[in-house]
Amino acid sequence: MTPDLILYHGTCPLGRGIEAVAVRCGRIQAVGSDRQVLRLRGHGTELLDLSGRPLLPGFFDSHTHFLAAGLDLTFYIDLSQARCASEALALLSRAAQERPGGWVVGRGWDESTWPERRYLERADLDRAVPRAPACAVRVDGHLVVANTLALARCGRPDGELVDRERGHLWEEAAEELLSCALPDEPTLIQAVGAASKMAAELGITSVAEMGGQGLLPFQKAREKGLLCTRVFLYLSQEALEGLVSLGIGRGLGDELLRIQGVKLFVDGSIGARTAAVSQPYLDGEGKGNLLLPRRELARLLEAAKEAGLQAAIHAIGDVAIEEAISACELAGITPGHRFRIEHLELPSKKQLSRMAELGLVASMQPNFARRWSGPGGMYQARLGEERDAVIDPHAWALEAGLPLAFGSDCMPMGPLYGLPGALNPPHEHQRLPLEAALRAYSWGGAYATFSEGELGELAPGRWADLVVLSADPKEAPWEEIRVDMTFLAGRAVYQAR
């Protein structure tokens, strides 16, 4: 049988001797040298000369907030480019004038890049948006600042993850308030389409969606032909009971959209000072918040295990990581379950070894190291030099024998942004060889979702999800490399102009 498509005269940083790939019916039919693969061509075979450009498996973003990324493009006000607090507030004020009477929600502000180095507060938002409910979500999503009109929708008392004086809400309180401001269904569907288009431009063909918003917007977007990304859904902790009662386990769906498991939060974030750490924050009070103690977490893990669902456990600080690992031990988790720890920023080598014994997956984000680690970075300000020197230890995780899956957490989305955080990071323990880093962005994501037999490698029988880069990363600076083409099941879903 002749191939539908042959990509040839390429290079592959992940496979020696791979110059060409043949595609038939959406899957890889053959890989090898140009001579080996081109002899398979027939009269109807389309030929694509890569002219020496790198060919890789499609990137897998193993931890992202896909729907939120789409809403950033279609509904939310983008505060990520604000260079100071006044710029962020001006963006919110302008949006309020353009949307009179409705909610004003901005996302992505990061005070660690501002000269004033302070959080936004209620009084700031009251001045900027005095006549409509307004929220501003910090870049990590764990801290929301609300104005007085928005706070009126919050039913929690002061002190329960709420500081009404400053207008700050954390974790569940923040999520509850933001749920009041969600757009309508057509806007959500449009957002999924926008996120999928952006993912294709970034070379991303598969994502693990950690937003927890449910199946419906993705299913509707697929029905309308707007979804060109494989989506593995991790639903919220609140959905676990319903999934169990309905008998829904991992894998419900098909090759493009499927339910994978649930996401459980053990702590918050370093940026919001809510990650649970053993030593106090240097630039604020306290040691963060432990949201799920180990016995409660173990109960939830046992429920997920019995239902055949995969658990993705958010744990950033060393205390939270200890609770997550101990809960997995109590719940009898084994390598066959492939439960995951998300972020895993401050583990010890001993904790990593215990994770390896349990078969846990290390789901990490190298863009964090690039963005916030090193001299003058936010991690040093929050934690000090000693803890920054051991944060985001990608190399330690690999040395411990852990399956390593890289994602973005949408800060920002894009493997070409994140890769330098593993290839040229501030600290040696964060550094990986090129092949290991690329593998974590492809096969690692496939393994973390039980799909390594379908995705993540240039091998016969795998889906022909492919990305073509503009230049060889071994020869060109990362800043100059772009995605030239992205294929999903052998169909071009993006081509650079």
C-alpha positions in Angstrom: 0.0 0.0 0.0 1.4 3.3 -1.0 1.7 6.3 1.4 -0.6 9.3 1.3 2.3 11.6 2.2 6.1 11.4 2.5 8.2 14.0 4.3 11.8 13.5 3.3 15.3 15.1 3.4 14.8 16.0 7.1 16.7 15.4 10.3 15.5 14.1 13.6 17.2 15.0 16.9 15.3 12.1 18.5 16.3 9.2 16.1 19.4 8.3 14.3 19.1 7.6 10.7 15.6 9.1 10.4 15.5 11.4 7.3 12.0 10.6 6.1 8.5 9.6 7.3 5.8 8.0 5.3 2.2 8.6 6.3 -0.9 6.5 5.4 -4.5 6.9 6.8 -3.3 9.4 9.4 -0.6 7.1 10.9 3.1 6.7 10.4 3.7 3.9 7.9 7.5 3.9 7.8 10.5 5.8 8.9 14.1 5.7 7.8 16.5 7.1 5.3 15.3 9.0 2.2 16.2 6.1 0.0 14.3 3.6 2.2 11.1 5.6 2.5 10.9 7.2 -0.9 10.9 3.8 -2.7 7.4 3.3 -1.1 5.9 6.3 -3.0 3.1 5.7 -5.5 1.2 7.8 -8.1 -1.0 9.4 -5.5 1.7 10.1 -2.9 2.3 13.7 -1.9 6.0 14.5 -1.4 7.2 17.2 1.0 10.9 18.2 0.9 12.0 19.3 4.3 15.3 20.7 3.0 17.2 19.6 6.0 14.8 20.9 8.6 14.2 19.0 11.9 11.2 16.7 12.0 9.9 15.7 15.5 6.9 14.1 17.0 4.2 16.7 17.7 4.8 18.4 21.0 2.8 17.3 24.0 1.9 20.0 26.6 1.5 17.7 29.7 0.0 20.4 31.9 -1.9 23.2 30.5 -5.1 25.2 31.0 -6.4 25.0 27.4 -9.8 26.6 27.8 -8.3 29.4 29.9 -5.7 30.0 27.2 -8.4 30.3 24.6 -10.4 32.7 26.8 -7.2 34.8 27.2 -7.5 35.3 23.4 -11.2 35.8 23.2 -12.7 37.0 26.5 -10.2 37.9 29.3 -8.1 41.0 29.3 -4.4 40.1 28.8 -2.4 41.6 31.6 0.8 39.6 31.0 2.5 42.4 29.1 1.9 45.1 31.7 5.2 46.5 32.8 3.9 47.9 36.1 0.7 48.1 38.2 -0.5 51.3 36.5 -0.4 49.7 33.1 -2.4 46.6 34.3 -5.0 48.9 35.9 -5.2 51.0 32.7 -6.0 47.9 30.7 -8.8 47.0 33.1 -10.2 50.5 33.0 -10.2 50.6 29.2 -12.0 47.2 29.1 -14.6 48.4 31.5 -15.4 51.4 29.2 -15.7 49.0 26.2 -17.9 46.5 28.1 -20.2 48.7 30.2 -22.1 46.8 32.9 -20.5 43.4 32.5 -17.8 41.6 34.4 -14.2 42.7 33.8 -11.7 39.9 34.2 -8.0 40.3 33.6 -5.4 37.5 33.7 -1.7 37.2 33.7 -0.3 40.0 35.9 3.1 39.2 37.5 4.3 41.7 40.1 7.7 40.0 40.2 8.5 41.8 36.9 7.2 45.2 38.1 9.4 47.9 39.6 7.1 48.2 42.6 7.1 44.4 43.3 3.7 44.5 45.0 0.4 42.7 44.5 -2.6 44.6 43.1 -5.3 45.3 45.8 -9.0 46.0 46.0 -8.5 49.8 46.2 -6.5 49.7 43.0 -9.3 47.9 41.2 -12.0 50.1 42.7 -10.3 53.2 41.2 -9.8 51.5 37.8 -13.2 49.9 37.6 -15.7 51.6 40.0 -19.0 50.7 38.3 -18.7 47.0 37.4 -17.5 43.8 39.1 -13.8 43.3 38.3 -11.1 40.7 39.0 -7.5 40.4 38.1 -5.9 36.9 38.2 -2.3 36.5 39.0 -0.2 34.7 36.3 -0.2 31.5 38.4 -3.9 31.4 38.8 -3.7 31.0 42.6 -4.4 34.6 43.6 -7.3 36.7 42.4 -7.7 40.4 43.3 -11.3 41.7 43.3 -12.9 45.1 43.5 -15.7 45.8 46.0 -18.5 45.0 43.5 -16.9 41.6 42.7 -16.3 40.9 46.4 -20.0 41.3 47.0 -20.5 38.0 45.1 -18.1 36.2 47.5 -20.0 34.4 50.3 -17.0 33.2 52.3 -16.1 35.0 55.5 -13.0 37.0 55.8 -10.0 34.8 56.7 -11.2 31.7 54.9 -8.9 32.1 51.9 -10.3 35.7 51.7 -8.7 39.0 52.7 -11.5 41.5 52.1 -9.4 44.5 53.0 -6.9 43.9 50.2 -9.5 42.2 48.0 -7.4 39.0 47.8 -8.8 35.5 47.3 -6.8 32.3 47.1 -7.4 28.8 45.8 -11.1 27.6 46.1 -12.3 31.0 47.1 -10.7 32.4 43.9 -12.2 29.7 41.8 -15.7 30.2 43.3 -15.6 33.9 42.4 -14.3 33.4 38.9 -17.1 30.9 38.3 -19.5 33.8 38.6 -17.8 35.5 35.7 -17.6 32.7 33.2 -18.9 33.6 29.7 -21.7 31.9 27.9 -21.4 28.6 26.0 -20.8 30.0 22.5 -17.9 32.0 23.9 -16.4 28.9 25.6 -16.7 27.0 22.3 -15.0 29.8 20.5 -12.2 29.8 23.1 -11.5 26.1 22.6 -11.1 26.8 18.9 -8.8 29.7 19.5 -6.6 27.7 21.9 -6.4 24.8 19.3 -5.3 27.2 16.6 -2.7 28.7 18.9 -1.5 25.2 19.9 -1.0 24.3 16.2 1.1 27.4 15.7 3.3 26.3 18.6 3.8 22.8 17.3 1.6 21.3 20.1 -0.6 18.4 18.9 -1.6 17.0 22.3 -2.4 18.5 25.7 -3.3 17.4 29.2 -6.0 19.9 30.2 -6.0 20.6 33.9 -8.6 23.3 33.9 -11.4 21.0 35.2 -14.2 22.8 33.4 -15.7 19.6 31.9 -16.3 18.0 28.6 -19.0 20.0 27.0 -17.1 23.0 25.5 -14.5 20.7 24.0 -17.1 18.3 22.6 -19.1 21.2 21.0 -15.9 22.7 19.5 -15.1 19.3 18.0 -18.6 19.0 16.5 -18.1 22.4 14.9 -14.7 21.4 13.5 -12.8 23.8 15.7 -10.7 21.2 17.6 -7.4 20.2 16.0 -5.6 19.1 19.1 -5.8 15.9 21.1 -7.2 16.7 24.5 -6.8 14.5 27.6 -9.1 15.9 30.3 -8.4 15.9 34.0 -11.6 17.0 35.7 -11.9 18.7 39.1 -11.9 17.0 42.5 -15.6 17.9 42.8 -16.3 15.7 39.7 -14.7 12.6 41.3 -17.9 11.4 43.1 -20.0 11.8 40.0 -17.5 9.9 37.8 -17.3 7.1 40.3 -21.1 6.8 40.5 -21.5 6.8 36.8 -18.7 4.2 36.3 -16.6 6.5 34.2 -13.0 5.6 34.1 -9.9 6.6 32.3 -10.1 6.6 28.5 -13.8 7.4 27.9 -13.8 9.1 24.5 -11.8 8.6 21.4 -8.5 9.5 19.7 -9.2 13.3 19.8 -11.0 13.9 23.1 -11.0 11.7 26.2 -11.5 11.8 30.0 -8.3 10.9 31.7 -8.7 11.5 35.4 -9.0 14.1 38.1 -6.8 16.8 39.4 -6.3 17.2 43.2 -4.7 20.2 44.9 -2.4 19.8 47.9 -1.1 23.4 48.0 -1.0 26.6 46.0 1.9 28.5 44.4 5.2 30.1 45.3 4.1 33.4 43.5 1.0 33.6 45.7 3.0 32.4 48.8 0.5 29.6 49.2 2.8 26.6 48.3 3.2 24.6 51.4 6.9 24.9 52.5 8.8 23.8 55.6 10.6 27.2 56.0 8.8 30.6 56.0 8.6 32.8 52.9 11.3 35.5 53.1 9.2 38.3 51.7 5.9 37.5 53.4 4.3 35.7 56.3 3.7 32.1 56.8 4.6 28.8 55.2 1.8 28.5 52.7 -1.4 26.4 52.7 -1.8 22.7 52.9 -5.1 22.1 51.2 -5.4 18.3 51.5 -3.7 16.4 54.4 -2.4 13.0 53.5 -5.3 10.9 54.9 -8.0 12.8 53.0 -5.8 12.8 49.9 -5.3 9.0 50.3 -9.0 8.5 50.5 -9.5 10.4 47.2 -6.6 8.5 45.6 -8.2 5.2 46.6 -11.5 6.3 45.0 -9.8 7.3 41.8 -7.8 4.1 41.7 -10.9 1.9 42.2 -12.7 3.8 39.5 -9.8 3.4 37.0 -9.1 7.1 36.9 -5.7 8.7 36.9 -4.9 11.2 39.6 -2.8 14.4 38.8 -1.7 15.8 42.2 -0.7 19.4 42.4 2.2 19.7 44.9 4.8 22.4 44.7 6.3 23.0 48.1 8.4 20.3 50.0 5.7 19.9 52.6 3.0 19.3 49.9 5.2 16.9 48.0 5.7 14.9 51.2 2.0 14.7 51.8 1.4 13.7 48.2 4.0 10.9 48.3 2.8 9.6 51.7 -0.8 9.6 50.6 0.1 7.5 47.5 1.9 5.1 49.8 -1.2 4.9 52.1 -3.5 4.4 49.1 -1.4 1.5 47.7 -0.5 3.2 44.5 1.8 1.2 42.2 3.6 1.8 38.9 0.6 0.5 37.0 -1.5 3.4 38.1 0.9 6.0 36.8 -0.4 8.7 39.1 1.3 12.0 38.6 2.7 14.8 40.7 2.2 18.2 39.0 4.9 20.9 39.2 7.1 19.1 41.8 9.2 22.2 42.4 10.9 21.6 45.7 11.4 17.9 46.1 14.4 16.3 47.9 16.4 13.5 46.3 14.9 11.1 48.8 11.4 12.1 47.9 12.2 11.6 44.2 13.5 8.1 44.9 10.3 7.3 46.8 8.3 8.6 43.8 10.3 6.3 41.5 9.4 3.2 43.7 5.7 4.1 43.4 6.0 4.6 39.6 4.8 8.2 39.9 5.2 10.6 36.9 7.1 13.8 37.3 5.0 16.4 35.5 7.2 19.6 35.4 7.4 23.0 33.7 10.8 24.1 32.6 9.5 27.5 31.7 9.2 28.2 35.5 13.0 27.9 35.8 13.6 30.1 32.8 11.1 32.7 34.1 11.6 32.9 37.9 14.8 31.1 39.0 18.3 32.4 39.3 19.8 35.7 40.6 17.2 38.5 41.0 14.4 36.2 40.2 11.1 35.8 42.1 12.1 32.4 43.6 15.1 34.0 45.3 12.9 36.8 46.6 10.3 34.4 48.0 12.6 31.5 49.1 16.2 32.7 49.2 19.3 31.6 47.4 19.5 28.2 49.1 16.0 27.0 48.1 16.3 28.5 44.7 19.5 26.5 44.2 17.5 23.3 44.4 14.2 24.3 42.7 12.8 22.6 39.6 15.3 19.7 39.6 14.7 18.2 36.1 18.0 16.4 36.1 17.5 14.9 39.6 14.1 13.6 38.5 15.6 11.9 35.5 18.5 10.5 37.5 16.0 9.0 40.0 14.5 7.1 37.1 11.2 9.0 37.0 9.2 9.3 33.8 9.5 13.0 33.0 6.7 14.9 31.2 7.1 18.6 30.4 4.2 21.1 30.2 3.7 24.8 30.4 0.9 25.6 32.9 0.2 28.3 30.3 3.0 30.5 31.6 3.3 30.8 28.7 2.2 27.9 26.4 4.9 26.9 24.0 7.7 24.3 24.2 10.1 26.5 22.3 9.8 29.0 25.2 10.1 26.3 27.8 13.0 24.3 26.4 15.7 26.8 27.4 14.6 26.3 31.0 15.9 22.8 30.8 18.7 23.3 28.2 20.3 26.5 29.6 18.8 27.0 33.1 20.2 29.1 36.0 21.2 25.9 37.9 23.0 22.7 36.9 20.4 20.4 38.5 17.8 21.9 36.2 19.9 21.1 33.0 19.0 18.3 30.6 20.6 17.1 27.3 18.7 18.2 24.2 17.3 14.7 23.5 16.1 14.2 27.0 14.3 17.6 27.0 12.7 17.0 23.6 11.6 13.5 24.8 9.9 15.0 27.9 7.9 17.3 25.5 6.8 14.3 23.4 7.1 10.7 24.6 7.0 11.9 28.2 3.5 13.4 27.7 2.3 10.3 25.9 3.5 8.0 28.7 1.9 10.3 31.3 -1.4 9.7 29.6 -1.1 6.0 28.9 -0.9 6.8 25.1 2.8 6.0 24.4 1.6 3.2 22.0 -0.1 5.9 19.9 1.8 9.1 20.3 5.2 10.6 21.1 7.5 8.8 18.8 8.4 8.7 15.1 7.6 5.0 14.7 5.4 2.9 12.5 1.8 2.6 13.8 1.9 5.9 15.8 -0.4 8.7 14.8 1.3 11.0 12.3 1.3 14.0 14.7 4.4 15.9 13.5 6.2 19.2 13.9 8.7 20.7 11.5 11.1 23.3 12.9 12.7 26.1 11.0 16.3 25.2 12.0 18.3 22.6 13.8 18.4 23.3 17.6 21.9 21.9 17.7 23.1 24.6 15.3 20.8 27.7 15.7 20.1 29.8 18.8 16.7 28.9 20.3 15.6 32.5 19.9 15.7 32.1 16.1 13.9 28.7 15.9 10.3 28.7 14.9 7.6 26.1 14.1 7.3 25.8 10.3 4.6 23.1 10.0 2.4 21.1 12.3 0.5 17.9 11.3 -2.3 16.1 13.2 -2.9 12.6 11.9 -1.0 13.5 8.7 -3.0 16.6 8.0 -1.3 20.0 8.0 -3.0 22.1 10.7 -0.5 24.9 10.6 2.0 26.2 8.1 4.2 29.3 8.6 3.8 31.9 5.9 
